[in-house]
Amino acid sequence: MSETQSVESISIPTHDSYENFVARLGLNESNQSGASTYKNNWTSRNRLLVEQAYRSSWLVGVGVDAVPDDMTRKGITITSKLEDGRKKQLDNAWDEMGLWEALNDTLKWARLYGGAVGVILIDGQNYSKPLRIEAIEKDSFKGIMVMDRWMLNATTEQRVKEIGPDFGMPEFYRVVTSATGIPPWKIHHSRLIRFDGVTLPYQQRLTENDWGMSVIERCFDRLLAFDSATTGVAQLVYKAHLRTYSIEGLRGLLAMGKDNPAFKALMAHMDMIRQYQSNEGMTIMDAKDKFEAHTYSYAGLSDVLAQFGQQVSGAFGIPLVRLFGQSPAGFSTGDADLSNYYDNVSTQQERKLRRPVRKLFAVLHMSMFSKPLPDDFSFEFNELWQTPDGDRAETAGKVVDATVKAVDAGLMTEKAGAQHLQETSRVTGLGGTISDEDIDNASDLPPPSEKDLDLVQASQPKEGGAPARNTITTDSAGSRSNRRGLLRWFQ
C-alpha cells in the first residue's frame, strides 16, 4: 500500500464520537455518582428493630445511654438562699422520689424511640385539666412515670393555642398501653415533661405523628458496617492457621466406603499424625504425601476497624474515649475530646433540662411546704469534668485570697464573702460546710475605715494619763446600726 493510500484510509473522528472520550463530571452527568441519592430508611418507625438493636448491640446501647447518663450524673446545686433549711429537705425529697432516675429514663427512651414523656404524678387531680401548681395539696406529689412514644398517642387534631414555648404542640396525649395497669388517661400537655430524640422539621415531624427521630436512624448504616467488620475479623481467627495434607489416590479410598480396610488404615494414619504432632511435634507421612501449613496476616485490619469506629463516634457525637471506654492511641490522652464532649453535654443540660427541673422543683416545693417556689430560685448543674486535686487546691487558694482582700478593702461584706465561698464550693471544694445559719450570723456591715480606727484610738487613755471621757463623736451620734458596726471592732 502506498503512502497516499494509507493517508486516505485514516478516518477522522466526528464531534459526536469525540464526546464519548470526554470526562463527565457532576451529579447530573452520566457517571457513577450521577445516580447517587439519599432515601429514608424509616428506622424510627420499626419499633422491634430499634429494640432488638438496643438489646443485641452494645454499641447501640452505649450510644443511646451515654448522653442521658452524663446529663443526670452529677445533679445540681441550689444556689439561691432558702429559709429554714429547706434546701436540704428539697435535695433529700428529690433523691427519695428518684427524680434523676426518671429523667434519665425519659431521655434514654426519647433517644431510642424518637420521643418519650415523664408524667408528673399528683394524687387527687384530674390529668385532663391543666396543671395549676398553686392548687397542689401538701404531700400530693408522687414522682414521675416514664412513658415512651409507643405508649401514648398525641392528639394532633388539638393544638396548644396559647403563645409560648409549647405553641402549636399537641394539647393532649392519650394512653394506649393498658397492660401495665395504667388507666386510659387523657393527659394535658402541662402535666408532661417531653423530650424528643432528634428534632425534625415540620413536614417530617408530621410523618412521625408529631414525635422526633431515633438517634440510631442516622448512623444505622455505620453501625452495620462496624458490626459486620468486627464479626468478619472474629471469623478470620478460625482460619488464621490452616494445614493441608495431600494424599495420592484419596478420592479412590473414600469411594471404597468406611468399612474398607484401606479407608480404616487411612483413618489410623491420621490419628497417629495427631498423636505425634501433639506429643513430639512430628508428622509421619508417606514419601509421596504432602503436608503444608498456611498462615493469615492481619495487617491493616486494625486501621479499618479504627476508621469504622471513628465514623460511629462522629455519628453519635460521642468521643472514642467515652464511646469505647478506652484511651486513644498515640500521644493523645483524650482529655481535650472529653472536655469538648462535656461542654456539649452542659449545653444539652441548659437547653433540655433547665425548664423541666425548675418545674419539678416548683411542684415539689408546693407539695412539701404548701408555698410557691420563690421567684429568685436558682440552681446550677454540677460540672462533669473532674478537676485534679492539685489544680482545685490552687484555685481554692486564689478564690479565698481574692475574697479576703475584697472584704478587707470594703468592697464586700463578711456575709457576702461567706456566700461567695459557699457558692464556689462546688468548684473549689472549699466552703461547702458554710451553712445558711453561718451566713445569717455573719456581719452585713462593711469593715471600719481608717478614720473610724483613728477615732477609736483617740478615745483610749494615753500612757500615764487620765482615762478619756466617753465623749460623743460624730460616728457614735449616728444610727444604732452604725454604732454597733463600729463597736464590733473595739479592742
ChimeraX attribute file (.defattr): number of C-alpha atoms within 10 A of each C-alpha:
attribute: neighborCount
match mode: 1-to-1
recipient: residues
	/A:1	5
	/A:2	6
	/A:3	7
	/A:4	8
	/A:5	9
	/A:6	9
	/A:7	9
	/A:8	8
	/A:9	8
	/A:10	8
	/A:11	7
	/A:12	8
	/A:13	9
	/A:14	8
	/A:15	8
	/A:16	8
	/A:17	10
	/A:18	10
	/A:19	11
	/A:20	9
	/A:21	8
	/A:22	8
	/A:23	10
	/A:24	14
	/A:25	12
	/A:26	11
	/A:27	13
	/A:28	11
	/A:29	12
	/A:30	12
	/A:31	13
	/A:32	11
	/A:33	12
	/A:34	13
	/A:35	10
	/A:36	9
	/A:37	7
	/A:38	5
	/A:39	5
	/A:40	7
	/A:41	12
	/A:42	12
	/A:43	18
	/A:44	22
	/A:45	17
	/A:46	11
	/A:47	13
	/A:48	11
	/A:49	12
	/A:50	20
	/A:51	14
	/A:52	11
	/A:53	18
	/A:54	19
	/A:55	12
	/A:56	11
	/A:57	12
	/A:58	12
	/A:59	20
	/A:60	24
	/A:61	18
	/A:62	18
	/A:63	25
	/A:64	24
	/A:65	19
	/A:66	15
	/A:67	24
	/A:68	22
	/A:69	18
	/A:70	16
	/A:71	26
	/A:72	22
	/A:73	16
	/A:74	14
	/A:75	14
	/A:76	15
	/A:77	15
	/A:78	17
	/A:79	16
	/A:80	14
	/A:81	15
	/A:82	15
	/A:83	8
	/A:84	10
	/A:85	12
	/A:86	14
	/A:87	17
	/A:88	12
	/A:89	12
	/A:90	16
	/A:91	15
	/A:92	11
	/A:93	15
	/A:94	16
	/A:95	11
	/A:96	11
	/A:97	14
	/A:98	13
	/A:99	18
	/A:100	20
	/A:101	16
	/A:102	19
	/A:103	25
	/A:104	21
	/A:105	22
	/A:106	27
	/A:107	31
	/A:108	26
	/A:109	24
	/A:110	28
	/A:111	25
	/A:112	30
	/A:113	29
	/A:114	28
	/A:115	28
	/A:116	29
	/A:117	28
	/A:118	22
	/A:119	22
	/A:120	21
	/A:121	16
	/A:122	20
	/A:123	14
	/A:124	10
	/A:125	15
	/A:126	13
	/A:127	21
	/A:128	17
	/A:129	14
	/A:130	15
	/A:131	19
	/A:132	11
	/A:133	18
	/A:134	14
	/A:135	12
	/A:136	23
	/A:137	19
	/A:138	14
	/A:139	15
	/A:140	17
	/A:141	21
	/A:142	13
	/A:143	22
	/A:144	23
	/A:145	17
	/A:146	22
	/A:147	20
	/A:148	22
	/A:149	22
	/A:150	15
	/A:151	16
	/A:152	19
	/A:153	19
	/A:154	21
	/A:155	16
	/A:156	16
	/A:157	8
	/A:158	13
	/A:159	16
	/A:160	16
	/A:161	12
	/A:162	9
	/A:163	8
	/A:164	8
	/A:165	8
	/A:166	14
	/A:167	12
	/A:168	14
	/A:169	16
	/A:170	20
	/A:171	21
	/A:172	25
	/A:173	21
	/A:174	17
	/A:175	18
	/A:176	15
	/A:177	15
	/A:178	11
	/A:179	7
	/A:180	6
	/A:181	7
	/A:182	12
	/A:183	12
	/A:184	12
	/A:185	16
	/A:186	19
	/A:187	21
	/A:188	19
	/A:189	24
	/A:190	18
	/A:191	20
	/A:192	22
	/A:193	21
	/A:194	23
	/A:195	26
	/A:196	26
	/A:197	23
	/A:198	20
	/A:199	17
	/A:200	17
	/A:201	9
	/A:202	9
	/A:203	9
	/A:204	14
	/A:205	14
	/A:206	13
	/A:207	12
	/A:208	16
	/A:209	14
	/A:210	21
	/A:211	25
	/A:212	26
	/A:213	25
	/A:214	25
	/A:215	24
	/A:216	27
	/A:217	20
	/A:218	18
	/A:219	18
	/A:220	18
	/A:221	13
	/A:222	18
	/A:223	23
	/A:224	13
	/A:225	17
	/A:226	22
	/A:227	17
	/A:228	12
	/A:229	16
	/A:230	17
	/A:231	11
	/A:232	11
	/A:233	15
	/A:234	11
	/A:235	11
	/A:236	14
	/A:237	11
	/A:238	9
	/A:239	12
	/A:240	12
	/A:241	12
	/A:242	11
	/A:243	10
	/A:244	10
	/A:245	11
	/A:246	11
	/A:247	15
	/A:248	11
	/A:249	8
	/A:250	11
	/A:251	9
	/A:252	11
	/A:253	18
	/A:254	13
	/A:255	10
	/A:256	12
	/A:257	12
	/A:258	12
	/A:259	8
	/A:260	12
	/A:261	12
	/A:262	15
	/A:263	18
	/A:264	14
	/A:265	12
	/A:266	15
	/A:267	13
	/A:268	11
	/A:269	15
	/A:270	15
	/A:271	12
	/A:272	16
	/A:273	16
	/A:274	14
	/A:275	14
	/A:276	13
	/A:277	13
	/A:278	11
	/A:279	8
	/A:280	8
	/A:281	10
	/A:282	13
	/A:283	14
	/A:284	14
	/A:285	15
	/A:286	9
	/A:287	6
	/A:288	8
	/A:289	11
	/A:290	12
	/A:291	12
	/A:292	9
	/A:293	9
	/A:294	10
	/A:295	10
	/A:296	11
	/A:297	9
	/A:298	11
	/A:299	8
	/A:300	8
	/A:301	13
	/A:302	12
	/A:303	10
	/A:304	13
	/A:305	17
	/A:306	13
	/A:307	13
	/A:308	20
	/A:309	21
	/A:310	17
	/A:311	18
	/A:312	26
	/A:313	22
	/A:314	13
	/A:315	17
	/A:316	20
	/A:317	14
	/A:318	24
	/A:319	21
	/A:320	21
	/A:321	16
	/A:322	18
	/A:323	20
	/A:324	16
	/A:325	10
	/A:326	10
	/A:327	13
	/A:328	13
	/A:329	8
	/A:330	6
	/A:331	6
	/A:332	10
	/A:333	12
	/A:334	16
	/A:335	12
	/A:336	11
	/A:337	16
	/A:338	18
	/A:339	14
	/A:340	13
	/A:341	19
	/A:342	19
	/A:343	15
	/A:344	15
	/A:345	19
	/A:346	19
	/A:347	13
	/A:348	15
	/A:349	18
	/A:350	13
	/A:351	10
	/A:352	16
	/A:353	20
	/A:354	14
	/A:355	13
	/A:356	16
	/A:357	18
	/A:358	15
	/A:359	16
	/A:360	18
	/A:361	18
	/A:362	18
	/A:363	27
	/A:364	26
	/A:365	25
	/A:366	22
	/A:367	22
	/A:368	18
	/A:369	13
	/A:370	17
	/A:371	17
	/A:372	16
	/A:373	19
	/A:374	12
	/A:375	6
	/A:376	9
	/A:377	14
	/A:378	12
	/A:379	13
	/A:380	15
	/A:381	19
	/A:382	17
	/A:383	16
	/A:384	19
	/A:385	13
	/A:386	8
	/A:387	12
	/A:388	8
	/A:389	11
	/A:390	9
	/A:391	11
	/A:392	16
	/A:393	15
	/A:394	11
	/A:395	16
	/A:396	20
	/A:397	14
	/A:398	13
	/A:399	18
	/A:400	18
	/A:401	11
	/A:402	13
	/A:403	21
	/A:404	17
	/A:405	13
	/A:406	15
	/A:407	17
	/A:408	16
	/A:409	14
	/A:410	15
	/A:411	13
	/A:412	20
	/A:413	21
	/A:414	22
	/A:415	18
	/A:416	18
	/A:417	21
	/A:418	22
	/A:419	23
	/A:420	16
	/A:421	22
	/A:422	21
	/A:423	20
	/A:424	17
	/A:425	17
	/A:426	17
	/A:427	16
	/A:428	23
	/A:429	16
	/A:430	20
	/A:431	19
	/A:432	13
	/A:433	11
	/A:434	15
	/A:435	13
	/A:436	18
	/A:437	11
	/A:438	13
	/A:439	17
	/A:440	12
	/A:441	10
	/A:442	16
	/A:443	16
	/A:444	15
	/A:445	17
	/A:446	18
	/A:447	20
	/A:448	16
	/A:449	12
	/A:450	9
	/A:451	10
	/A:452	14
	/A:453	14
	/A:454	10
	/A:455	13
	/A:456	15
	/A:457	13
	/A:458	11
	/A:459	16
	/A:460	14
	/A:461	12
	/A:462	11
	/A:463	7
	/A:464	6
	/A:465	7
	/A:466	9
	/A:467	11
	/A:468	11
	/A:469	9
	/A:470	8
	/A:471	8
	/A:472	9
	/A:473	10
	/A:474	8
	/A:475	13
	/A:476	15
	/A:477	10
	/A:478	10
	/A:479	9
	/A:480	10
	/A:481	11
	/A:482	14
	/A:483	13
	/A:484	12
	/A:485	16
	/A:486	20
	/A:487	13
	/A:488	11
	/A:489	12
	/A:490	9
	/A:491	7
